Amino acid sequence: MILLDLFLGFLRVGCFSFGGAYGAIPLIRDVVMSYGWLDEETLIYFIAVSESTPGPIMVNLATYVGSSQAGLAGAVVATLAVVLPAFVIILLVMAVFKKLLRYRGVQAALSGVKPCVIGIILATGIYMIVDNVAAVAFPVLEYDRQAGLVTAFLLAVVLGARKGFGKEISPVWLIVISAVLGVIVYSLFP
C-alpha cells in the first residue's frame, strides 16, 4: 500500500509542478504532509540535503522520501513516479514542438505560466524566511544557534565577496562552505 501511495503522491508532484524544483517544493510539502510521511523539520532537512547533492532537487527529494518510507523499493517507485510525467510530456512535445509553437495560443499559455512560477518560487522563499525568522524572533520556539552561526558566516562571506571583489560567489562554493561549516559548528557546539 505504501508503494502505491508513494507512486500516486509523487506522480501528482510530477504532473503538476511547473518551474523546476523550487516551484515543486510546496507541492512536495503538501503531498508529504497529507500522507504524514515526514514532519516539518525532517522535510526541511531533506530539502537541504536534496539541494546540496548532485541532481535535480525534486528527484532527490522524491528519492529520499521514498527511501525513508519503504527503503530501496520506495526510493525507486517515488523517483520513477516524479519523473514519469516529464518524460512522457517531453516525448509528446518533441513530436509536435515545431508545429505547436506556431500557434499564438500556445505562446500565450507559456508566457502566462512564467509569472505563476515566479510567484510560487517567491512564496516558497518567503515561507522559509518567515519560518526561520520566527524561530529567531520568538525565542520560546527553539532557536538553532548552530544554524544561526552558519547563516551569519555565509552572509558575511557573500557580502564580503561582493564588497571586496565585486563578484558573487558560486552557489556550488556556498554549498561546500556551508557543508564544511555545518560539520565544524555542529560538532563543536552540540
Long-range contacts (C-beta under 8 A, 24 or more apart in sequence): 2-69, 2-70, 2-74, 3-70, 3-73, 3-74, 3-77, 5-35, 6-65, 6-66, 6-69, 6-70, 6-74, 6-77, 6-78, 6-81, 7-77, 7-78, 7-80, 7-81, 8-81, 9-34, 9-35, 9-78, 9-81, 10-62, 10-65, 10-66, 10-77, 10-78, 10-79, 10-81, 10-82, 11-81, 11-82, 11-84, 11-85, 13-58, 13-62, 13-81, 13-82, 14-58, 14-81, 14-82, 14-83, 14-84, 14-85, 14-86, 15-85, 17-58, 18-113, 18-116, 18-117, 18-120, 19-113, 19-116, 19-117, 19-118, 19-120, 19-121, 20-58, 20-117, 21-50, 21-56, 21-57, 21-58, 21-61, 22-57, 22-120, 22-121, 22-124, 22-125, 23-117, 23-120, 23-121, 23-124, 24-57, 24-58, 25-57, 25-61, 25-124, 26-120, 26-123, 26-124, 26-127, 28-58, 28-61, 28-62, 28-65, 32-65, 37-65, 37-68, 37-69, 38-65, 38-68, 44-128, 44-131, 51-175, 52-175, 52-178, 52-179, 58-82, 59-83, 145-189, 146-182, 146-185, 146-186, 146-189, 149-181, 149-185, 149-189, 150-178, 150-181, 150-182, 150-185, 153-177, 153-181, 154-178, 154-181
